[in-house]
Every structure is written in C-alpha cells, then in structure tokens.
Amino acid sequence: KIPFSPRPSPRPSSMAARRPELSMDAKWEAAIDLTLRRVVYGSLAGGVAGLLLFRGAGSRSASLAFGAGAALGSAYTDCARQFESLGLPKLPPSPK
C-alpha cells in the first residue's frame, strides 16, 4: 500500500499569478511590512544617535523624528515603485 500523502497546497506566488486581486493583496502586505519595519528601525537609529550625540531633550526627539521621517520617506518611495508595476491609472494633476 502507498501511504496517504495529502496533496500539497498551492504556493502563494502561483496563486497570485492566477488572480490579480491576490497580487494586489500581496503587494499591500509587503508594503505595510516594509513601512513598519523601516519606521521602527529608523526610529531606533535616530533614538540611539540622539542619545549618543545630543544632550537636550529637544535635540534627541528631533533626531528620533528625523530617523522616523527618513525611513517613512524611503518606504513610501519603494512602495510607490512597487505599485507602479501593476499598471494602475494615475490621478490627473491637480488644477492650480
């Protein structure tokens, strides 16, 4: 007798190739993960730099905010580049 072996589940990447909404979901999950990770690491780096380099509380918090902001901007740029590959229509420029 052949022992029972369950049929392997399909890989997420192969499922995403079949259904476009799954591809969009995967991109959103990756974007949220990337953003959270970069903001946390940027805040930690800014906080450590603030503790080592500055004495005042204002300077330390500014260093922390700079690290978080730089990380958020970096994540936004990478996520925007990732979503451009979907070929979604772009918004028209705002009237001035």
PyMOL commands that set and color helices and strands:
alter all, ss='L'
color gray80, all
select helices_A, chain A and resi 12-18+20-53+57-84
alter helices_A, ss='H'
color red, helices_A
deselect
rebuild
show_as cartoon
